Amino acid sequence: MIHFYKRSVKGPSYHRDEVRMQTPGGQTLNDRILAARHSLAGQGLAKAVCKATTEEIIGPKKKHLDYLLQCTNEPNVSIPTLANLLIERTLNPNWVVVYKSLITIHHLMCYGNERFTQYLASSNSNFQLANFLDKTGVQGGGSTGPIRGYDMSPFIRRYAKYLSEKSGAYRGTAMDFCKVKRGKDGGALRTMGGDKLLKTMPILQNQVDALLEFDCTATDLNNGVINACLMLLFTNLI
């Protein structure tokens, strides 16, 4: 595992709240310091991951997602390095960073090169977020008022469980159920042999169950991060 992010910003002049202070561009000072450090070190991929998973309470920006998508198609980009950088970001204590990291991973699984999903499946990646709880208090402001990390934490735990099931399903069946051919004419499940279908259906059921367990209400959709997550889940469901 690559440990880019664990080297936290240190120094007596930076109190935790001051580091998280929003700059005019919306990113926190901590985001900008981290991005600058990666730039100085010539770590372009790490910088892109950092930019996609800032503490700003919006979904990952399209330009950063597009860049990472392109990276999955480049032969000279290490897929394990990219995946591990994103997984490393899920260890952050801030719910926004963790959530946006999961969204970015999900986006790359849906729209990136299949090598990315293959790596997650083959490495038996399992997001260790079953006990995740953001205790940092109130942050920013959503459509219904300030957002508490405590309130967003259950959705992160459920989302991580779904992505683990999605990765495990690929490992068990060598297919992405959200991408296989569907319909009466040549649908993957319709043309599958009986024995293989019996093995496949429980795996598919577990993935669908994990998706439905996300279970949010209209009131919960009060910020751009959870909205971006829901759009990807909805796309997978249909």
Steps between C-alpha positions, in 0.01 A plus 500: 500500500630842407504741793481844340229647718609375843773761506275763654569872516691577818605818672395702802357782287227281350212410730264236361213747454728752332627243254141422401414866446334545163701701248322719243508216245301274731787264586646494848852614573584138578389400146721763341805412710466132414459570127800733504714238672413242231579756229840575646575129527397442138223263606239585236276200565497561874415866438207403275365264766538776760312746276213256445465432873526841664318604818273729297138387549418435135527190283836428332550747216452368148840618378678300767284190441562527125875518557496192723279317248757573232773371732330159516544474122865604493742204482771689686276573802513248782145387583609360840654837586184688401272261688717502812517879504119513501467226760750687716274806488213294645703479823464875553295600809305764303170366361519720190841365396395139565168537318656669196769230489232230484309695234818533291570127533141421401520738202817329375339158543201614292670699225873429516704226342405154626857460627403715797216271609712196429768627735252573780353152459832314471654680798196407711450867583251542781429847631551485876233756584242291690572707812564835335377798701589864439518677836621834370162668555314739270642597162394742231140547402271279298162570344333437836763662722837400650615143433613274782761237425320275747189504278695420182703216653228228467473566126877468462492164678218374276663634185831333586318172557337525157831569325656204681212280380537637146872422499437157653235425238752567224750277673245220528352521149760682284227741388355836596124453529448868423675467163395156371264471207134492603171426326327208336745471213832373627480637856788368713281346770248361249765311306695381804514128573292365787785409736676833448173689544439330835842617618458849357155593631591508874797727419276732300242496780761605757607792282141619447423464872803708592392770253144513636631519857630849421144610578513882510207742507447832320598679822838327501583635154618833635843535338683437174706210634215265587316611184795393283503165679128446446528569127759223462293259709190579296692439177617163633149401607336564164 
